[in-house]
Amino acid sequence: MSDAKLDLVLKKLESMENDMKSMKNEMETVTNHLKKLDTKTDYIQSDVTTIKDSIERIDHAVNEDVLAILKTIENKTNDNDADIVVLNNRLFKVESKIQKIIG
């Protein structure tokens, strides 16, 4: 082969080598970006898990609070019902005595 052809082949090989180095650098950049994304994804997953746990604790606490409030209301209602029964009995006795007096 002639020197011109060998120079042309050599230039093409050097060009290909430079292209390969450029591709390698770009691949390393992409790999680094993927690693960062992977790390961010891990942080996000951790945050989501923490949020889910918090929601479960809040939900459980709210349920307990609602049950306690309902129990308190029920107890007060029962106390009031008993007071009303006592008052009704007293009123009935007073009305009976008034009826006896009147006539």
C-alpha positions in Angstrom: 0.0 0.0 0.0 1.1 3.5 -0.6 2.0 5.9 2.1 -1.0 8.1 1.3 -3.4 5.2 1.8 -1.6 4.2 5.1 -1.9 7.8 6.3 -5.6 7.8 5.4 -6.2 4.5 7.3 -4.1 5.9 10.2 -6.2 9.1 10.3 -9.4 7.1 10.2 -8.2 4.8 13.0 -7.2 7.9 15.1 -10.6 9.4 14.4 -12.3 6.2 15.5 -10.2 6.1 18.6 -11.1 9.7 19.5 -14.8 8.8 18.9 -14.5 5.8 21.1 -12.8 7.9 23.9 -15.6 10.5 23.5 -18.3 7.7 23.8 -16.5 6.3 26.8 -16.5 9.7 28.5 -20.2 10.2 27.7 -21.0 6.7 29.0 -19.2 7.5 32.3 -21.2 10.7 32.5 -24.4 8.8 32.0 -23.3 6.2 34.5 -22.6 8.9 37.1 -26.0 10.5 36.5 -27.7 7.1 36.9 -25.9 6.5 40.2 -27.1 9.9 41.4 -30.7 9.1 40.3 -30.4 5.7 42.1 -29.3 7.5 45.3 -32.2 10.0 45.0 -34.6 7.2 44.4 -33.4 5.5 47.6 -34.0 8.7 49.5 -37.4 9.2 48.0 -38.3 5.6 48.9 -37.2 6.1 52.4 -39.2 9.3 52.7 -42.3 7.6 51.3 -41.9 4.8 53.8 -41.5 7.3 56.7 -44.6 9.1 55.5 -46.6 5.9 55.3 -45.6 5.0 58.8 -46.6 8.4 60.1 -50.0 8.2 58.4 -50.6 4.8 59.9 -49.7 6.1 63.4 -51.9 9.2 62.9 -54.8 7.0 61.6 -54.4 4.7 64.6 -54.3 7.6 67.1 -57.3 9.3 65.5 -59.3 6.1 65.7 -58.4 5.8 69.4 -59.3 9.4 70.0 -62.7 9.0 68.3 -63.5 5.9 70.2 -62.6 7.7 73.5 -64.8 10.6 72.6 -67.7 8.4 71.7 -67.3 6.5 74.9 -67.3 9.7 76.9 -70.4 10.9 75.1 -72.1 7.5 75.7 -71.3 7.7 79.5 -72.6 11.3 79.7 -75.7 10.3 77.8 -76.3 7.3 80.2 -75.8 9.6 83.2 -78.3 12.1 81.8 -80.7 9.3 81.0 -80.5 8.2 84.6 -81.0 11.8 85.9 -84.0 12.2 83.6 -85.6 9.0 84.9 -85.1 10.2 88.5 -86.6 13.6 87.6 -89.5 12.0 85.8 -90.3 9.8 88.9 -90.1 12.9 91.2 -92.4 14.9 88.8 -94.8 12.0 88.6 -95.0 11.9 92.4 -95.5 15.6 92.6 -98.2 15.5 90.0 -99.9 12.6 91.8 -99.9 14.6 95.1 -101.3 17.7 93.3 -104.0 15.5 91.8 -104.9 14.1 95.2 -105.0 17.7 96.7 -107.1 19.0 93.8 -109.3 16.4 93.7 
